[in-house]
Amino acid sequence: MFKYYILIPSLTLVITIPIIYFFFPPSIFPQRQIPISLPDELDDLSLFHKAIAADSTFLKKTTHNKHPSNKFRLGSTTLRRPKIAFLFLTNSDLHFQLLWNKFFNSSDPHLYNIYIHADPSVRITPPVGVFADRFIHSKRTQRSSPTLISATRRLLAHALLDDPDNAYFGLVSQHCIPLHSFNYFYSFLLDTQKLSRKMEFPSYIEILNESPSLLDRYNARGENVMEPEVSFEKFKVGSQFFVITRKHSLMVIKDSKLWRKFKKPCLKIESCYPEEHYFPTLLSMEDPDGCTRYTLTRVNWTDSVDGHPHTYHPPEVSPELIYKLRKSNSTNSMSSYMFARKFSPDCLEPLMEMADSIIFKD
């Protein structure tokens, strides 16, 4: 009989723990962050150094040959046009690859490159079309952890190393869709009217000074841990998804000072979104005048859940939605958004139905 008295509480505990975890996972069982190992760190540093060295070598060659060249390699005697590097950061299948294939296939294939960082712990269906064989060497990623910063830096470094003609670098996810044709987007980015006094094109990255949770996010790794490299006044927030220049991409992979702070594990997981802070903080500190301070990717935060934005589903997809998502809701000079998120995978069919008549009809 004594054995039964011991067995019953044990079984009760086994049954109860999963139920508690289901209803109260954040408070009872805090999420454990994936650590960035020293071998992974050294592997990334090696990649970054190769990309930086390759860029320097290319600049020396163009200078030695006395070819006129600005930051984007424009005007060289080879008459090569600048390219856009599309960086896909995903931990699932590329749900909208058919839509993106149509986006890319309507343009000159010499004007873009595609790079995919896919979490290796997830089984990904091999993509087809322009996405085939575009995977880079990837490592595990996790929401609310520095691994997303590492993955983005890895994508930037691969794109920098792969092609010296990559002039702009756009980060998107598997939940993003294009809102315009490729040609429209290309013309928008390389419009010479957007040149600054330094004859440089700007980066499109959101940089915000205020947020209700900004102080909590600043102290997510512990109080005053970010000091002295990053004071609270310099700590910024912005969309994870950006379109930045080659100059700024090199700044990102050359950085070590801020990375030492942002790679520290968070103690408050619920306040930790390092990928929304590292890039806007770094670029606002290094070259604030070279950034527009707004993003080209539209996101709906009106009914966010657990830090996730609104997810669009098929009944919401319509021409009116596309027109609405394109329209800027900011006071800046931007005339249109170029991408939007977040869409559920089953939105592919209604999006494809109006791809030619609405989305890519510019």
C-alpha positions as CSV (number, residue, x, y, z in Angstrom):
1,M,0.0,0.0,0.0
2,F,2.9,2.3,0.8
3,K,4.2,2.0,-2.8
4,Y,0.8,3.3,-4.1
5,Y,0.9,6.4,-1.9
6,I,4.3,7.3,-3.5
7,L,3.2,6.4,-7.0
8,I,0.0,8.5,-7.1
9,P,1.7,11.9,-6.2
10,S,4.5,11.0,-8.8
11,L,2.0,10.4,-11.5
12,T,0.1,13.6,-10.6
13,L,3.3,15.6,-10.9
14,V,4.1,14.1,-14.3
15,I,0.6,14.9,-15.6
16,T,0.5,18.4,-14.1
17,I,3.8,19.8,-15.3
18,P,2.9,19.7,-19.0
19,I,-0.4,21.3,-18.3
20,I,1.3,24.1,-16.3
21,Y,3.9,24.5,-19.1
22,F,1.1,24.8,-21.7
23,F,-0.7,27.6,-19.9
24,F,2.1,29.4,-18.2
25,P,5.3,28.8,-20.2
26,P,7.1,32.2,-19.9
27,S,6.7,32.6,-16.1
28,I,7.2,29.0,-15.0
29,F,9.7,27.8,-17.6
30,P,11.7,30.7,-19.0
31,Q,13.0,30.3,-22.5
32,R,16.7,29.3,-22.6
33,Q,18.7,31.3,-25.1
34,I,20.9,29.5,-27.6
35,P,24.5,30.4,-26.8
36,I,26.9,31.7,-29.4
37,S,29.9,29.3,-29.1
38,L,33.5,30.4,-29.4
39,P,34.0,28.3,-32.6
40,D,30.9,29.9,-34.2
41,E,32.2,33.4,-33.2
42,L,35.6,32.7,-34.7
43,D,34.1,31.2,-37.8
44,D,32.1,34.4,-38.4
45,L,35.1,36.6,-37.7
46,S,37.0,34.7,-40.4
47,L,34.2,35.3,-42.8
48,F,34.0,39.0,-42.0
49,H,37.7,39.5,-42.4
50,K,37.6,37.8,-45.8
51,A,34.7,40.1,-46.9
52,I,36.5,43.2,-45.7
53,A,39.8,42.2,-47.3
54,A,38.1,41.4,-50.6
55,D,36.3,44.8,-50.6
56,S,39.6,46.6,-49.9
57,T,41.3,44.7,-52.8
58,F,38.6,45.6,-55.2
59,L,38.9,49.3,-54.2
60,K,42.7,49.2,-54.7
61,K,42.3,47.7,-58.1
62,T,39.8,50.3,-59.3
63,T,42.0,53.1,-57.9
64,H,45.1,51.7,-59.5
65,N,43.3,51.4,-62.9
66,K,42.1,55.0,-62.4
67,H,38.5,54.0,-63.1
68,P,36.1,56.6,-61.8
69,S,34.1,54.9,-59.0
70,N,31.9,56.1,-56.2
71,K,30.6,54.2,-53.3
72,F,28.4,52.0,-55.5
73,R,31.0,51.3,-58.3
74,L,29.0,53.5,-60.6
75,G,30.6,55.0,-63.7
76,S,33.4,52.5,-64.1
77,T,34.5,51.8,-67.7
78,T,33.2,48.3,-67.5
79,L,29.7,49.8,-67.4
80,R,28.5,47.3,-64.9
81,R,25.3,48.4,-63.2
82,P,25.0,48.2,-59.4
83,K,23.1,45.2,-58.0
84,I,20.7,44.6,-55.1
85,A,21.5,41.8,-52.7
86,F,18.3,40.2,-51.3
87,L,19.0,38.6,-47.9
88,F,16.3,36.0,-46.9
89,L,16.4,35.2,-43.2
90,T,14.2,32.2,-42.5
91,N,13.5,29.3,-40.1
92,S,10.8,27.7,-42.3
93,D,10.0,27.1,-46.0
94,L,10.0,30.1,-48.3
95,H,6.2,30.2,-48.4
96,F,6.0,32.9,-51.1
97,Q,8.8,31.8,-53.4
98,L,6.4,31.6,-56.4
99,L,5.5,35.3,-55.9
100,W,9.1,36.2,-55.4
101,N,10.1,34.2,-58.5
102,K,7.7,36.3,-60.5
103,F,9.1,39.4,-58.9
104,F,12.7,38.5,-60.0
105,N,11.9,37.0,-63.4
106,S,10.4,40.2,-64.6
107,S,13.8,41.9,-64.4
108,D,17.4,41.7,-65.6
109,P,19.0,38.8,-63.8
110,H,22.3,40.8,-63.7
111,L,20.8,43.3,-61.4
112,Y,20.3,41.2,-58.3
113,N,21.7,38.4,-56.1
114,I,19.9,36.2,-53.6
115,Y,21.2,34.8,-50.4
116,I,19.3,32.6,-47.9
117,H,20.1,31.9,-44.3
118,A,18.0,29.0,-43.1
119,D,18.1,27.6,-39.6
120,P,19.9,24.3,-40.0
121,S,17.9,22.7,-37.2
122,V,14.7,23.0,-39.3
123,R,14.0,20.9,-42.4
124,I,13.5,23.2,-45.3
125,T,12.0,22.2,-48.6
126,P,14.6,22.9,-51.3
127,P,13.3,26.0,-53.2
128,V,13.2,26.2,-56.9
129,G,13.6,28.9,-59.6
130,V,15.8,31.8,-58.7
131,F,16.1,30.5,-55.1
132,A,17.8,27.2,-56.1
133,D,21.3,26.8,-54.6
134,R,21.2,30.2,-52.9
135,F,21.7,28.9,-49.3
136,I,24.7,30.2,-47.4
137,H,26.5,28.4,-44.5
138,S,24.0,28.9,-41.7
139,K,23.7,28.4,-38.0
140,R,20.9,28.1,-35.5
141,T,18.7,31.2,-34.8
142,Q,16.3,32.0,-32.0
143,R,13.9,34.8,-31.5
144,S,14.8,37.3,-28.7
145,S,18.5,36.4,-28.9
146,P,21.7,37.7,-30.5
147,T,21.7,34.8,-33.0
148,L,19.5,36.9,-35.2
149,I,22.1,39.6,-35.3
150,S,24.8,37.0,-36.1
151,A,22.7,35.5,-38.9
152,T,22.1,39.0,-40.5
153,R,25.8,39.9,-40.3
154,R,26.6,36.5,-41.9
155,L,24.3,37.2,-44.8
156,L,25.8,40.7,-45.3
157,A,29.3,39.3,-45.2
158,H,28.5,36.5,-47.8
159,A,26.9,39.1,-50.1
160,L,29.8,41.5,-49.7
161,L,32.3,38.8,-50.4
162,D,30.3,37.2,-53.3
163,D,29.9,40.2,-55.6
164,P,31.6,43.6,-55.5
165,D,28.7,45.0,-57.5
166,N,26.2,44.4,-54.7
167,A,25.4,48.0,-53.8
168,Y,22.2,47.7,-51.7
169,F,21.5,44.9,-49.2
170,G,17.8,44.2,-48.3
171,L,16.8,42.0,-45.4
172,V,13.5,40.1,-45.7
173,S,11.9,37.1,-44.1
174,Q,9.8,34.2,-45.3
175,H,6.7,36.1,-44.3
176,C,7.5,39.2,-46.4
177,I,6.0,39.9,-49.8
178,P,6.9,42.5,-52.5
179,L,4.5,45.4,-53.0
180,H,5.9,46.6,-56.3
181,S,7.8,45.2,-59.3
182,F,11.5,44.7,-59.2
183,N,12.1,47.5,-61.7
184,Y,10.1,49.9,-59.7
185,F,12.1,49.1,-56.6
186,Y,15.4,49.3,-58.4
187,S,14.6,52.7,-59.9
188,F,13.5,53.9,-56.5
189,L,16.8,53.0,-54.8
190,L,19.1,54.2,-57.6
191,D,17.3,57.4,-58.3
192,T,20.1,60.0,-58.5
193,Q,17.8,62.6,-56.9
194,K,18.3,60.7,-53.6
195,L,22.1,61.3,-53.7
196,S,23.3,63.3,-50.7
197,R,25.8,66.2,-50.8
198,K,28.5,63.6,-50.4
199,M,27.2,61.9,-53.6
200,E,26.1,58.8,-51.6
201,F,22.8,57.0,-51.6
202,P,21.0,56.6,-48.2
203,S,20.2,53.5,-46.2
204,Y,16.6,52.7,-45.4
205,I,16.6,51.6,-41.8
206,E,14.2,52.6,-39.1
207,I,15.8,54.5,-36.2
208,L,13.5,55.6,-33.4
209,N,14.4,57.4,-30.2
210,E,11.3,56.6,-28.2
211,S,9.3,53.5,-27.2
212,P,7.2,52.7,-24.1
213,S,9.4,49.7,-23.4
214,L,12.8,51.2,-24.4
215,L,14.2,51.4,-20.9
216,D,13.2,47.8,-20.1
217,R,14.9,46.6,-23.4
218,Y,18.0,48.6,-22.6
219,N,18.3,46.9,-19.2
220,A,17.3,43.4,-20.5
221,R,20.9,42.2,-20.0
222,G,21.1,43.8,-16.6
223,E,21.1,47.4,-15.3
224,N,23.8,49.6,-16.9
225,V,25.4,46.6,-18.7
226,M,25.4,48.5,-22.0
227,E,27.6,51.3,-20.5
228,P,29.9,52.9,-21.4
229,E,29.8,51.9,-25.1
230,V,26.0,52.4,-25.4
231,S,24.4,55.0,-23.2
232,F,20.6,55.0,-22.9
233,E,20.5,58.2,-25.0
234,K,22.2,56.4,-27.8
235,F,20.1,53.2,-27.6
236,K,17.7,53.1,-30.5
237,V,14.9,50.8,-31.7
238,G,13.7,50.0,-35.2
239,S,12.4,47.4,-37.6
240,Q,14.5,44.3,-38.0
241,F,14.1,44.6,-41.8
242,F,16.1,47.1,-43.7
243,V,17.7,48.1,-47.0
244,I,21.2,49.4,-46.4
245,T,24.2,50.4,-48.6
246,R,27.5,48.7,-49.1
247,K,29.2,51.3,-47.0
248,H,26.9,50.6,-44.0
249,S,27.0,46.8,-44.5
250,L,30.8,47.0,-44.1
251,M,30.3,49.1,-41.0
252,V,28.2,46.3,-39.6
253,I,30.6,43.5,-40.2
254,K,33.6,45.6,-39.0
255,D,32.0,46.4,-35.7
256,S,33.3,44.7,-32.6
257,K,32.7,47.3,-29.9
258,L,28.9,47.3,-29.9
259,W,28.7,43.6,-30.7
260,R,30.5,42.8,-27.4
261,K,27.5,44.4,-25.6
262,F,24.7,43.1,-27.7
263,K,25.8,39.5,-27.8
264,K,25.5,39.3,-24.0
265,P,22.6,36.9,-23.0
266,C,19.4,38.6,-21.8
267,L,18.2,38.1,-18.3
268,K,14.7,39.4,-19.1
269,I,13.7,37.4,-22.2
270,E,10.3,39.2,-22.4
271,S,12.1,42.5,-23.0
272,C,14.9,41.2,-25.2
273,Y,14.8,41.9,-29.0
274,P,18.5,42.6,-29.8
275,E,17.9,42.5,-33.6
276,E,15.6,45.5,-33.3
277,H,18.3,47.5,-31.5
278,Y,21.8,46.6,-32.7
279,F,21.5,47.8,-36.3
280,P,19.7,51.1,-35.7
281,T,21.9,51.9,-32.7
282,L,25.1,51.1,-34.6
283,L,24.3,53.1,-37.7
284,S,22.8,56.0,-35.8
285,M,26.1,56.3,-33.9
286,E,28.4,55.8,-36.9
287,D,26.6,57.7,-39.7
288,P,23.3,59.2,-38.7
289,D,23.1,61.5,-41.7
290,G,23.5,58.6,-44.1
291,C,20.3,56.9,-42.9
292,T,16.7,57.9,-43.7
293,R,15.6,56.7,-40.3
294,Y,12.6,54.8,-41.9
295,T,12.1,51.3,-43.3
296,L,10.7,50.2,-46.6
297,T,8.9,47.2,-45.1
298,R,5.4,47.8,-43.9
299,V,4.3,46.1,-40.7
300,N,0.9,46.3,-38.8
301,W,1.4,46.5,-35.1
302,T,-2.2,47.5,-34.2
303,D,-3.1,44.1,-32.8
304,S,0.3,42.5,-32.0
305,V,0.4,39.3,-29.9
306,D,3.4,38.3,-27.8
307,G,5.7,40.7,-29.7
308,H,4.5,39.5,-33.2
309,P,2.8,41.9,-35.6
310,H,-0.6,41.3,-37.2
311,T,-0.7,38.3,-39.5
312,Y,-2.7,38.7,-42.7
313,H,-4.9,35.8,-43.8
314,P,-6.6,35.1,-47.2
315,P,-9.9,36.8,-46.4
316,E,-8.0,40.1,-45.9
317,V,-5.9,39.9,-49.1
318,S,-7.3,42.2,-51.8
319,P,-6.2,45.0,-54.2
320,E,-7.3,47.5,-51.5
321,L,-5.0,45.9,-49.0
322,I,-2.0,46.2,-51.4
323,Y,-2.8,49.8,-52.1
324,K,-3.1,50.5,-48.3
325,L,0.1,48.7,-47.5
326,R,2.1,50.7,-50.1
327,K,1.0,54.0,-48.7
328,S,3.3,55.7,-46.2
329,N,1.9,56.4,-42.8
330,S,4.9,58.5,-41.8
331,T,5.7,62.1,-42.0
332,N,8.9,61.5,-43.8
333,S,9.5,62.0,-47.5
334,M,9.0,58.3,-48.5
335,S,6.3,57.9,-51.1
336,S,5.7,54.2,-50.9
337,Y,6.5,51.0,-49.0
338,M,8.2,48.3,-51.1
339,F,7.6,45.2,-48.9
340,A,5.1,44.1,-46.3
341,R,4.8,41.5,-43.6
342,K,3.4,39.4,-42.0
343,F,1.4,37.0,-44.2
344,S,0.2,33.5,-43.5
345,P,1.4,30.8,-46.0
346,D,-2.1,30.3,-47.4
347,C,-2.1,33.8,-48.7
348,L,0.0,32.7,-51.6
349,E,-3.0,31.8,-53.9
350,P,-4.9,35.1,-53.6
351,L,-1.6,37.0,-53.9
352,M,-0.7,35.2,-57.1
353,E,-4.1,35.8,-58.6
354,M,-3.5,39.6,-58.5
355,A,0.3,39.6,-59.0
356,D,0.3,40.7,-62.6
357,S,-2.8,42.9,-62.5
358,I,-2.1,44.7,-59.2
359,I,1.2,44.0,-57.4
360,F,3.7,44.1,-60.3
361,K,1.7,46.5,-62.5
362,D,3.8,49.7,-62.0
